[in-house]
Amino acid sequence: MNLFNRFANFPDIWGEGALFAYSGMDGPTNTCSHFVAALAAQPFSLLIHTPRRRFLHMAVPEKNHPILITGDVIAAETHQGLIVTTFESWHTIVGLLPAGTPITLAFEAQEPPLFDDDCQTTWDPEHHDAIVLCVKDQFWSLAYGTTVEQATIRARNFLSADETFEAIILRKIREHLLPYGVLPQLKIPEKDQLLKKCFSVMKVNTLSSEGVNVGYWSTPDRVPHRHMWLWDSVFHTFGMNSLNPELSWEFLKAVLERQCEDGMIPHMMRTDGTASQITQPPVLAWGVWENYQVLKDKSTIAYALPKLERYLAWNLTYRDKNNNHLLEWHITQNPISRSGESGMDNSQRFDTALTLDAVDFSTFQALDMAYTAEIAEELHEYDRATMWRTRAAQMSAQIHNQLWDAQDEFYYDRMMDGGYTHIKAVSGFLPLLLQDIPSDHVLALVAHLGDITEFNTTFPVPSVASGTPDWSTDMWRGATWINMNYLVMVGLHKQGHLDEAARLKEKTLYYVEKYYRQYGVIFEFYDAKDKRPPVACDRKGQHQVPYNIRNKMDS
């Protein structure tokens, strides 16, 4: 298969836990099936995340040379021949193995069933799903179905096709790799490969229309979160805007369409129409405005404006209990996630389980109201623009007046009795995103970023200052998050601190690439002190061995 010689700098590192699934960019997807795989610890084997998990084991030669390892194509050379695994459709995986290479399918931690007429069958009567593996010479096909008969027919269809097996596999690989053509070619091969790996992550987490989601949508990860999430979807568009702005708009529209009758937009939405009862950081107007800057389609902002207005109004009505123009996150008594609504679930900010005037919620709301004003003005809705601009300015002024501690020169959450929490968190840097932040506040925040006793850790910016009580690698209790680094970079850039923003960008890319090379995956958070690799960081509890991606589920 000389096809592989045409692709330079593609991801080629095997990484346990990396997702392997059919992308909505290539055709219809089906999240309800749970037919999503992840790369297993043993190279070229797959763990299939159906409710009762299956293991596809390939006993490939130890000496092998990976060529391609993306979210839907795996290829490697061995001295005995090629290894290829790819998707024929959302329900069928097909592949090629060197002659004589054993391949088996079994439920996790069980012996594989016997082959019957070149097929192995696994049937789960509790969840009504079947996965069947069929093998013919060097080729194999693995298919999902809601019955054994359906899965068997799907698996055998590939092995009985008029087109040669090799031709089908080559055609599918071309289809899966075609979307990479939108990427720029970076001069440094290592950076070019990292870019393609990041795109692979974006691609595998893109879904097609399903259930009440009538267009394209995105998920943080096909396993374990599976569903559509508010602020995650917006972050995805920031990256996708420069590659496929039309697809970015679909992601945003999918979230906007799930607005409740009272204006609220849930933080997590399922394809069956159900959703969570809390919201998430309001960044939708920002996302819509950034998409419009690329797409230049006024119909998108005209569609979005009334929905954005209703959502922002819901926040003002239901998340400002003391009516002081500062917003408070919904707080629960769950000790490992007191504020899932904030996105900073287990931060020390929320250890007291008290309602707080939150610096991040208020900043996001003020910023989104300002962007909503821009959208309204672009549509010549001048009265509406004035209203949202006034509300944004009022909240922004309150942030600077009420949440800035002049003694510590830092933005804190504030308790209902007026006292500061004095938890120095990365949320305290978010007012850098606001246009009216006083210049002395900017200088003070930049100084905090440079302080080695606080936020200038080995891999900045930690989610809380390094001297915070109970500091750890457990998510928001000290780890460095890529999305927050992005927000801090944008804020620094807005305030004219370009050198600081550039240094943070380079350091972030350095550690993302460092651990991609070591583990073959991109992580969402890292040890800010770089003493533990990301795989050993805690997550709502101590790190567990062996690795189990389902332990990360919090929805």
C-alpha positions as CSV (number, residue, x, y, z in Angstrom):
1,M,0.0,0.0,0.0
2,N,2.1,2.9,-1.3
3,L,-0.6,5.3,-0.2
4,F,1.2,5.8,3.1
5,N,4.3,7.2,1.5
6,R,2.2,10.3,0.5
7,F,1.5,11.5,4.0
8,A,4.2,13.4,5.9
9,N,4.4,14.1,9.6
10,F,1.2,12.2,10.5
11,P,0.8,11.0,14.1
12,D,2.6,7.7,14.5
13,I,2.8,7.2,18.3
14,W,0.8,4.5,20.0
15,G,-0.9,5.9,23.1
16,E,-3.1,3.9,25.5
17,G,-6.5,5.5,25.9
18,A,-6.4,7.4,22.6
19,L,-9.9,7.3,21.1
20,F,-10.6,5.3,17.9
21,A,-14.0,5.9,16.4
22,Y,-15.8,6.9,13.2
23,S,-16.0,10.6,12.7
24,G,-19.1,12.7,11.7
25,M,-16.8,14.4,9.2
26,D,-16.9,11.2,7.2
27,G,-20.5,10.1,7.5
28,P,-23.3,9.2,9.9
29,T,-22.3,8.4,13.5
30,N,-24.3,6.7,16.3
31,T,-23.4,7.5,19.9
32,C,-26.2,5.5,21.4
33,S,-24.5,2.3,20.2
34,H,-21.4,3.0,22.5
35,F,-19.4,1.5,19.6
36,V,-16.2,3.5,20.4
37,A,-12.8,2.0,20.9
38,A,-9.6,3.2,22.6
39,L,-6.1,2.1,21.9
40,A,-5.1,-0.6,24.4
41,A,-1.9,-0.9,26.4
42,Q,-0.7,-3.5,23.9
43,P,0.1,-2.0,20.6
44,F,-2.5,-2.6,17.8
45,S,-5.1,-4.1,20.2
46,L,-8.3,-2.2,20.9
47,L,-10.6,-1.8,24.0
48,I,-14.2,-1.4,22.8
49,H,-16.3,0.7,25.2
50,T,-19.7,-0.9,24.8
51,P,-21.5,-1.1,28.2
52,R,-19.9,-4.5,28.7
53,R,-16.5,-3.9,27.2
54,R,-14.8,-6.1,24.6
55,F,-11.1,-6.6,23.8
56,L,-9.8,-7.0,20.3
57,H,-6.4,-8.6,20.6
58,M,-3.8,-8.7,17.8
59,A,-0.6,-10.7,18.5
60,V,1.5,-8.6,16.1
61,P,5.3,-9.0,15.7
62,E,7.2,-7.1,18.4
63,K,9.4,-5.4,15.8
64,N,7.1,-3.0,14.0
65,H,7.3,0.5,12.6
66,P,4.1,2.7,13.0
67,I,3.2,4.8,10.0
68,L,-0.1,6.3,10.9
69,I,-2.0,6.4,14.2
70,T,-5.0,8.7,14.1
71,G,-8.5,8.5,15.5
72,D,-9.7,6.3,12.6
73,V,-6.6,4.9,10.9
74,I,-3.9,2.7,12.2
75,A,-1.1,1.5,10.0
76,A,2.3,-0.1,10.7
77,E,5.0,-2.0,8.9
78,T,6.5,-5.3,10.1
79,H,9.1,-7.6,8.6
80,Q,6.1,-9.9,7.8
81,G,3.9,-7.3,6.2
82,L,1.5,-4.4,6.9
83,I,-0.9,-3.9,9.8
84,V,-3.9,-1.8,8.9
85,T,-7.0,-1.0,10.9
86,T,-9.7,1.5,9.9
87,F,-13.4,2.2,9.8
88,E,-15.6,1.1,6.9
89,S,-18.6,2.8,8.6
90,W,-19.7,3.8,12.1
91,H,-20.5,0.2,12.9
92,T,-17.7,-1.7,11.1
93,I,-14.0,-1.8,11.6
94,V,-11.8,-3.5,8.9
95,G,-8.2,-4.5,8.7
96,L,-5.2,-6.3,7.3
97,L,-2.7,-8.3,9.2
98,P,0.5,-10.1,8.3
99,A,-0.2,-13.8,7.3
100,G,-0.6,-16.0,10.3
101,T,-1.0,-13.2,12.9
102,P,-3.6,-14.2,15.5
103,I,-6.6,-11.9,16.1
104,T,-9.3,-12.6,18.7
105,L,-12.4,-10.9,20.2
106,A,-13.6,-11.4,23.7
107,F,-15.4,-9.7,26.6
108,E,-12.9,-7.9,28.8
109,A,-11.1,-10.3,31.2
110,Q,-12.7,-13.4,29.6
111,E,-11.5,-16.1,27.3
112,P,-12.4,-15.5,23.6
113,P,-15.2,-17.7,22.2
114,L,-14.4,-20.3,19.6
115,F,-14.4,-19.4,16.0
116,D,-17.5,-20.7,14.1
117,D,-17.1,-20.6,10.4
118,D,-14.3,-18.0,10.6
119,C,-16.3,-15.8,13.0
120,Q,-16.2,-15.0,16.7
121,T,-19.4,-13.7,18.3
122,T,-19.9,-11.8,21.5
123,W,-23.5,-11.1,22.6
124,D,-24.6,-9.0,25.6
125,P,-28.3,-9.9,26.3
126,E,-28.5,-7.3,29.1
127,H,-27.7,-4.4,26.7
128,H,-28.9,-6.0,23.5
129,D,-25.7,-5.5,21.5
130,A,-23.5,-7.9,19.5
131,I,-20.0,-7.6,18.1
132,V,-18.8,-10.1,15.6
133,L,-15.3,-10.6,14.3
134,C,-14.9,-12.4,10.9
135,V,-11.5,-13.4,9.4
136,K,-10.6,-14.4,5.9
137,D,-6.9,-14.9,5.0
138,Q,-5.1,-11.7,6.0
139,F,-8.2,-9.6,6.2
140,W,-10.7,-9.2,9.0
141,S,-13.9,-7.3,9.8
142,L,-15.4,-6.4,13.2
143,A,-19.0,-5.2,13.3
144,Y,-21.6,-4.0,15.8
145,G,-25.3,-4.8,15.7
146,T,-28.3,-4.8,17.9
147,T,-28.6,-8.5,17.1
148,V,-26.1,-11.3,16.3
149,E,-27.6,-11.6,12.9
150,Q,-27.2,-7.9,12.1
151,A,-23.6,-7.8,13.3
152,T,-22.7,-10.9,11.4
153,I,-24.2,-9.6,8.2
154,R,-22.3,-6.4,8.6
155,A,-19.0,-8.2,9.2
156,R,-19.4,-10.6,6.3
157,N,-20.4,-7.8,3.9
158,F,-16.9,-6.5,3.9
159,L,-15.4,-10.0,3.4
160,S,-17.8,-10.8,0.5
161,A,-17.7,-7.5,-1.3
162,D,-17.1,-7.5,-5.1
163,E,-14.4,-4.8,-4.6
164,T,-11.1,-6.3,-3.4
165,F,-10.4,-6.0,0.4
166,E,-7.3,-4.0,-0.2
167,A,-9.2,-1.5,-2.5
168,I,-11.9,-1.0,0.1
169,I,-9.3,-0.3,2.9
170,L,-7.4,2.1,0.7
171,R,-10.5,3.9,-0.3
172,K,-11.6,4.3,3.3
173,I,-8.2,5.5,4.4
174,R,-8.2,8.2,1.7
175,E,-11.7,9.3,2.9
176,H,-10.6,9.5,6.6
177,L,-7.4,11.4,5.8
178,L,-9.0,13.9,3.3
179,P,-10.1,16.4,6.0
180,Y,-6.5,16.9,7.0
181,G,-6.0,18.7,3.7
182,V,-7.3,21.9,5.4
183,L,-4.3,22.1,7.7
184,P,-1.4,24.4,7.0
185,Q,2.0,22.7,6.5
186,L,4.3,23.7,9.4
187,K,8.0,24.0,8.7
188,I,9.1,22.1,11.8
189,P,8.2,18.4,11.3
190,E,7.6,17.8,15.0
191,K,5.2,20.7,15.3
192,D,3.5,19.7,12.1
193,Q,2.9,16.2,13.5
194,L,1.6,17.7,16.8
195,L,-0.9,19.8,14.8
196,K,-2.1,16.8,12.9
197,K,-2.5,14.9,16.2
198,C,-4.6,17.7,17.6
199,F,-6.7,17.7,14.5
200,S,-7.2,14.0,14.9
201,V,-8.6,14.6,18.4
202,M,-11.0,17.2,17.0
203,K,-12.0,14.9,14.2
204,V,-12.8,11.8,16.3
205,N,-14.9,13.9,18.6
206,T,-17.0,15.4,15.8
207,L,-20.5,13.8,15.5
208,S,-23.2,13.9,12.9
209,S,-26.9,14.5,13.3
210,E,-28.5,12.2,15.9
211,G,-31.7,12.3,18.0
212,V,-32.6,15.8,18.8
213,N,-29.2,17.1,17.6
214,V,-30.2,17.8,14.0
215,G,-26.8,19.0,12.7
216,Y,-23.1,18.4,13.4
217,W,-22.0,18.7,17.0
218,S,-19.0,18.0,19.1
219,T,-18.2,16.2,22.4
220,P,-15.3,16.6,24.8
221,D,-14.5,12.9,24.3
222,R,-16.5,10.0,22.9
223,V,-15.6,8.1,26.1
224,P,-16.3,8.8,28.9
225,H,-18.3,12.1,28.6
226,R,-20.0,11.2,25.3
227,H,-22.6,14.0,25.2
228,M,-22.5,17.7,24.1
229,W,-21.2,20.2,26.7
230,L,-21.6,23.9,26.6
231,W,-18.3,25.6,27.0
232,D,-16.3,22.6,25.6
233,S,-18.2,23.0,22.4
234,V,-17.3,26.7,22.2
235,F,-13.6,26.0,22.8
236,H,-13.7,23.5,20.0
237,T,-14.9,26.2,17.6
238,F,-12.0,28.5,18.5
239,G,-9.7,25.9,16.9
240,M,-12.1,24.8,14.2
241,N,-12.8,28.4,12.9
242,S,-9.5,28.6,11.0
243,L,-10.0,25.2,9.4
244,N,-13.8,24.8,8.8
245,P,-15.8,27.7,10.0
246,E,-19.0,26.2,8.6
247,L,-18.5,23.2,10.9
248,S,-17.8,25.5,13.8
249,W,-21.1,27.2,13.3
250,E,-22.8,23.8,13.4
251,F,-21.2,23.1,16.7
252,L,-22.5,26.5,18.1
253,K,-25.9,26.1,16.6
254,A,-26.3,22.6,18.1
255,V,-25.8,24.1,21.6
256,L,-28.1,27.1,21.0
257,E,-30.8,24.8,19.7
258,R,-30.9,23.0,23.1
259,Q,-32.0,26.1,24.9
260,C,-34.7,25.5,27.5
261,E,-38.0,27.4,27.4
262,D,-36.9,29.7,30.2
263,G,-33.7,30.6,28.4
264,M,-31.3,28.4,30.3
265,I,-28.7,26.4,28.4
266,P,-27.6,23.2,30.2
267,H,-24.0,22.3,30.7
268,M,-24.5,18.8,29.3
269,M,-27.0,17.7,26.7
270,R,-27.8,14.2,25.4
271,T,-29.1,13.2,22.0
272,D,-32.3,11.8,23.6
273,G,-33.4,15.3,24.5
274,T,-32.5,15.1,28.2
275,A,-30.0,17.4,29.8
276,S,-28.4,18.4,33.1
277,Q,-30.0,20.9,35.5
278,I,-27.1,23.3,35.7
279,T,-25.4,25.6,33.2
280,Q,-21.7,26.3,32.5
281,P,-19.5,29.3,31.8
282,P,-21.3,31.7,29.4
283,V,-18.9,31.9,26.4
284,L,-21.4,31.3,23.6
285,A,-21.6,35.0,22.5
286,W,-17.8,35.1,22.3
287,G,-17.9,31.9,20.2
288,V,-20.6,33.2,17.9
289,W,-18.8,36.5,17.4
290,E,-15.4,34.8,16.7
291,N,-17.1,32.5,14.2
292,Y,-18.8,35.4,12.5
293,Q,-15.4,37.2,12.1
294,V,-14.4,34.3,9.8
295,L,-17.7,33.1,8.3
296,K,-19.1,36.6,7.7
297,D,-22.6,35.2,7.5
298,K,-25.1,37.6,9.1
299,S,-27.8,34.9,9.2
300,T,-25.8,33.1,11.9
301,I,-25.7,36.0,14.3
302,A,-29.3,36.9,13.5
303,Y,-30.2,33.4,14.5
304,A,-28.0,33.5,17.6
305,L,-28.9,36.9,19.0
306,P,-32.3,36.2,20.6
307,K,-31.1,33.0,22.1
308,L,-28.0,34.6,23.5
309,E,-30.1,37.4,25.0
310,R,-32.5,34.9,26.7
311,Y,-29.6,32.9,28.1
312,L,-27.7,35.8,29.5
313,A,-30.9,37.1,31.0
314,W,-31.5,33.7,32.6
315,N,-28.0,34.0,34.3
316,L,-28.9,37.5,35.5
317,T,-32.2,36.3,37.0
318,Y,-31.2,33.0,38.5
319,R,-27.5,33.4,39.3
320,D,-27.4,36.7,41.2
321,K,-29.1,35.9,44.5
322,N,-28.0,39.1,46.2
323,N,-28.7,41.3,43.2
324,N,-25.3,43.0,43.3
325,H,-24.5,42.6,39.5
326,L,-22.1,39.7,40.3
327,L,-22.9,36.1,39.6
328,E,-22.7,33.0,41.8
329,W,-22.2,29.5,40.7
330,H,-24.6,26.7,41.7
331,I,-22.9,24.9,44.6
332,T,-23.6,21.3,45.8
333,Q,-22.5,19.3,48.8
334,N,-20.6,16.8,46.7
335,P,-17.0,17.0,48.1
336,I,-15.4,15.9,44.8
337,S,-17.4,18.3,42.6
338,R,-19.0,21.1,44.5
339,S,-19.2,23.3,41.4
340,G,-19.5,21.3,38.3
341,E,-21.3,24.3,36.9
342,S,-18.1,26.4,37.0
343,G,-16.1,23.9,35.1
344,M,-13.6,24.1,38.0
345,D,-15.4,21.2,39.7
346,N,-13.2,20.5,42.8
347,S,-11.2,23.7,43.2
348,Q,-10.3,24.8,46.7
349,R,-12.4,27.9,45.9
350,F,-15.5,25.7,46.7
351,D,-14.2,23.7,49.7
352,T,-16.5,25.6,52.1
353,A,-19.5,24.8,49.9
354,L,-20.6,28.5,50.3
355,T,-22.3,30.6,47.7
356,L,-19.8,33.1,46.3
357,D,-19.8,36.1,44.1
358,A,-17.6,34.4,41.5
359,V,-14.9,36.3,39.6
360,D,-14.9,33.8,36.6
361,F,-18.7,33.6,36.2
362,S,-19.0,37.4,36.4
363,T,-16.1,37.9,34.0
364,F,-17.5,35.5,31.4
365,Q,-21.0,37.0,31.7
366,A,-19.6,40.6,31.3
367,L,-17.6,39.5,28.4
368,D,-20.5,37.7,26.7
369,M,-22.8,40.6,27.2
370,A,-20.2,42.8,25.5
371,Y,-20.0,40.4,22.6
372,T,-23.8,40.3,22.4
373,A,-23.8,44.1,22.1
374,E,-21.3,43.8,19.2
375,I,-23.6,41.2,17.5
376,A,-26.7,43.4,18.0
377,E,-24.9,46.5,16.6
378,E,-23.7,44.5,13.6
379,L,-27.4,43.7,13.0
380,H,-28.3,47.4,13.4
381,E,-30.2,46.6,16.6
382,Y,-28.8,49.7,18.3
383,D,-31.2,49.8,21.3
384,R,-30.4,46.2,22.2
385,A,-26.7,46.9,21.7
386,T,-26.8,49.8,24.1
387,M,-28.7,47.7,26.7
388,W,-26.2,44.9,26.6
389,R,-23.2,47.2,26.5
390,T,-24.6,49.0,29.6
391,R,-25.1,45.8,31.5
392,A,-21.6,44.6,30.5
393,A,-20.0,47.8,31.7
394,Q,-22.0,47.7,35.0
395,M,-20.9,44.1,35.8
396,S,-17.3,44.8,34.7
397,A,-17.1,47.8,37.0
398,Q,-18.4,45.6,39.9
399,I,-15.7,43.0,39.2
400,H,-13.0,45.6,39.5
401,N,-14.6,47.4,42.5
402,Q,-15.8,44.4,44.6
403,L,-13.6,41.4,43.7
404,W,-10.3,43.2,43.6
405,D,-8.3,42.9,46.9
406,A,-6.2,46.0,47.0
407,Q,-3.9,44.6,49.6
408,D,-3.1,41.3,47.8
409,E,-3.6,43.0,44.4
410,F,-5.6,40.0,43.1
411,Y,-9.1,39.1,42.1
412,Y,-10.9,36.8,44.5
413,D,-14.3,35.3,44.9
414,R,-16.3,37.1,47.6
415,M,-18.5,35.6,50.2
416,M,-22.0,36.8,50.9
417,D,-20.8,38.5,54.1
418,G,-18.4,40.6,51.9
419,G,-15.2,38.8,52.9
420,Y,-12.8,37.5,50.3
421,T,-12.0,33.8,50.1
422,H,-8.3,34.5,49.6
423,I,-7.9,31.5,47.4
424,K,-5.6,32.6,44.6
425,A,-6.9,30.7,41.6
426,V,-6.3,31.0,37.9
427,S,-9.8,32.5,37.7
428,G,-8.3,35.6,39.2
429,F,-6.5,36.3,35.9
430,L,-9.7,36.2,33.8
431,P,-10.5,39.9,34.2
432,L,-7.5,40.4,31.8
433,L,-10.1,39.6,29.2
434,L,-12.1,42.8,30.1
435,Q,-11.4,46.0,28.2
436,D,-11.9,48.3,31.2
437,I,-9.5,46.5,33.6
438,P,-7.4,49.2,35.3
439,S,-3.8,49.3,34.1
440,D,-2.4,48.9,37.7
441,H,-4.5,45.7,38.0
442,V,-2.9,44.4,34.8
443,L,0.6,45.0,36.1
444,A,-0.1,43.4,39.4
445,L,-1.6,40.3,37.7
446,V,1.5,40.0,35.4
447,A,3.6,40.2,38.5
448,H,1.7,37.3,40.1
449,L,2.2,35.3,36.9
450,G,5.9,35.8,37.2
451,D,6.1,34.9,41.0
452,I,7.8,31.5,41.4
453,T,6.1,31.1,44.8
454,E,2.6,31.4,43.2
455,F,1.9,30.9,39.5
456,N,5.3,30.8,37.8
457,T,5.6,27.0,38.2
458,T,7.6,24.7,36.0
459,F,4.6,24.4,33.7
460,P,2.4,27.5,34.4
461,V,-0.4,28.5,35.0
462,P,-1.5,26.3,37.9
463,S,-5.2,26.3,38.7
464,V,-4.4,27.6,42.2
465,A,-1.2,29.2,43.4
466,S,1.5,26.7,44.4
467,G,1.3,27.6,48.1
468,T,-2.5,27.0,48.4
469,P,-3.5,24.5,51.2
470,D,-4.1,21.0,49.8
471,W,-2.4,21.8,46.6
472,S,-2.2,18.7,44.4
473,T,-2.3,17.4,40.8
474,D,-6.0,16.6,41.3
475,M,-7.6,18.5,38.5
476,W,-8.5,22.1,39.7
477,R,-6.5,21.8,43.0
478,G,-3.2,22.7,41.4
479,A,-2.9,21.2,37.9
480,T,-2.3,23.3,34.8
481,W,-5.2,23.3,32.3
482,I,-4.7,24.0,28.6
483,N,-8.0,25.8,28.2
484,M,-7.2,28.2,31.1
485,N,-3.8,28.9,29.7
486,Y,-5.5,29.8,26.4
487,L,-7.7,32.3,28.2
488,V,-4.8,33.8,30.1
489,M,-2.9,34.2,26.8
490,V,-5.8,35.9,25.2
491,G,-6.1,38.2,28.2
492,L,-2.4,39.1,28.2
493,H,-2.5,39.7,24.4
494,K,-5.6,42.0,24.9
495,Q,-3.7,44.1,27.5
496,G,-0.6,44.5,25.3
497,H,1.6,42.0,27.2
498,L,2.6,40.2,24.0
499,D,6.0,38.8,25.2
500,E,4.3,37.3,28.3
501,A,1.6,35.8,26.1
502,A,4.2,34.4,23.7
503,R,6.2,32.8,26.5
504,L,3.2,31.1,27.9
505,K,2.2,29.8,24.5
506,E,5.6,28.3,23.9
507,K,5.8,26.7,27.3
508,T,2.3,25.3,26.9
509,L,3.2,23.8,23.5
510,Y,6.5,22.4,24.9
511,Y,4.8,20.3,27.6
512,V,1.9,19.2,25.4
513,E,4.4,18.0,22.8
514,K,6.7,16.5,25.5
515,Y,4.0,14.2,26.8
516,Y,2.5,13.5,23.4
517,R,5.9,12.0,22.5
518,Q,6.0,10.0,25.7
519,Y,2.4,8.8,25.8
520,G,0.9,9.3,22.4
521,V,-2.1,11.3,23.6
522,I,-3.0,15.0,24.3
523,F,-4.0,15.6,27.9
524,E,-6.4,18.3,29.2
525,F,-4.4,19.0,32.4
526,Y,-0.8,18.5,33.6
527,D,1.2,18.6,36.8
528,A,2.2,22.3,37.1
529,K,5.4,21.3,38.9
530,D,6.1,18.6,36.3
531,K,7.0,16.0,38.9
532,R,4.3,13.6,37.8
533,P,3.5,12.7,34.2
534,P,-0.2,13.4,33.2
535,V,-1.1,9.7,33.4
536,A,-0.2,9.7,37.1
537,C,-2.1,12.9,38.1
538,D,-5.0,12.5,40.4
539,R,-8.6,13.0,39.2
540,K,-11.2,13.5,41.9
541,G,-9.3,11.1,44.1
542,Q,-6.0,9.3,44.0
543,H,-4.5,8.1,40.8
544,Q,-5.5,4.4,40.2
545,V,-3.7,1.5,38.7
546,P,-4.5,-0.1,36.3
547,Y,-5.6,2.8,34.1
548,N,-9.4,2.9,33.6
549,I,-10.8,5.8,31.5
550,R,-14.2,5.2,33.0
551,N,-13.0,6.3,36.4
552,K,-12.9,9.8,34.9
553,M,-16.6,9.9,34.3
554,D,-18.4,12.7,36.2
555,S,-21.6,13.2,34.2
